């Protein structure tokens, strides 16, 4: 009886796994058949970036039509300048980055790069010209060299190492027994937060985009790691049009212009010193963070 039951039990398990796999495959194909929310218009042209000027012209947007996020947002980032966007949670800061990368289309107004409406250019060309350094850099379960090289297909080893040097992580990689062949683990679990972030910066440097988005790039790091990252970010932003979305004000003190958002609108704008003298919302946020009254 045992000899009969054991094979039957094994067949039962195999049957359940096959049934579950068929259900998963069906769900996957249904997902692939879903129409894309954002598509290229007929006749869309590749984005041509000469200087990298970014203009938000009375932009309106909401993930839900009944709950608007951005309400007539207007600002301009001149070529090669650094503009920081700060504000409390829910003010609409991260939405700016998503719209610029065209994960969504605006519901009102327009976003332009060098005079070209993002809705009139191809998504592939737009993504190729924008580099993003997110709060949590996604790494593949492969080598450090592979993860850096993901920034640009066909990059040589010399180019990968040059990007790592600029991101201030080459010396760390060289000190590892396997160097650039070191496995980073699932989602980079074998690296610290600061090391992962510098790998992400090296990846963006290798891509060499004319436009850069920093989305809370140092908010998840301790103070020591943040200082190391800031040095790498300074080199990354050099000569690039940059929008830095930040919660920690220490990362954007040298921005050419700081925009303070609240409830989807810009309520203050100016340099760090100008906003401190204004004694408004930015001055309040600065006093809270730098006095240590509020944790980072």
RAWO-V308973 format. One record per residue. NEAR is the number of other C-alpha atoms within 12 Angstrom. Layout:
# RAWO-V308973
((NEAR) (NEAR))
This chain:
# RAWO-V308973
((7) (8) (9) (10) (11) (12) (13) (14) (14) (14) (14) (14) (14) (14) (14) (14) (14) (14) (14) (14) (14) (14) (14) (14) (14) (14) (14) (13) (12) (12) (12) (11) (10) (11) (9) (12) (10) (20) (20) (23) (16) (10) (11) (19) (19) (23) (27) (25) (27) (20) (22) (32) (31) (40) (29) (35) (25) (23) (32) (31) (31) (25) (19) (12) (13) (8) (15) (24) (31) (35) (29) (25) (36) (27) (33) (32) (34) (27) (27) (27) (28) (38) (40) (45) (49) (48) (35) (25) (21) (20) (28) (37) (36) (35) (33) (44) (35) (27) (37) (37) (36) (30) (24) (27) (32) (35) (24) (24) (24) (29) (39) (34) (35) (25) (24) (25) (31) (40) (35) (27) (32) (26) (28) (19) (22) (34) (28) (26) (33) (36) (36) (42) (41) (31) (30) (28) (33) (28) (34) (25) (20) (23) (27) (40) (39) (31) (39) (46) (34) (27) (34) (26) (17) (15) (23) (18) (20) (17) (25) (36) (31) (23) (35) (40) (28) (32) (37) (34) (36) (29) (18) (25) (30) (19) (13) (18) (11) (15) (21) (29) (21) (23) (25) (30) (20) (15) (21) (28) (20) (20) (29) (21) (30) (35) (34) (41) (43) (50) (49) (47) (53) (43) (42) (42) (42) (36) (31) (30) (34) (37) (45) (46) (42) (46) (36) (35) (40) (42) (32) (26) (26) (17) (19) (14) (23) (28) (21) (26) (38) (30) (23) (35) (38) (28) (24) (40) (38) (23) (21) (36) (38) (43) (49) (49) (42) (41) (38) (37) (35) (28) (38) (37) (30) (22) (32) (28) (29) (39) (42) (42) (37) (25) (23) (33) (31) (30) (25) (28) (32) (28) (25) (32) (21) (19) (26) (22) (16) (17) (16) (21) (24) (37) (28) (22) (30) (32) (20) (18) (19) (17) (13) (12) (12) (14) (15) (24))
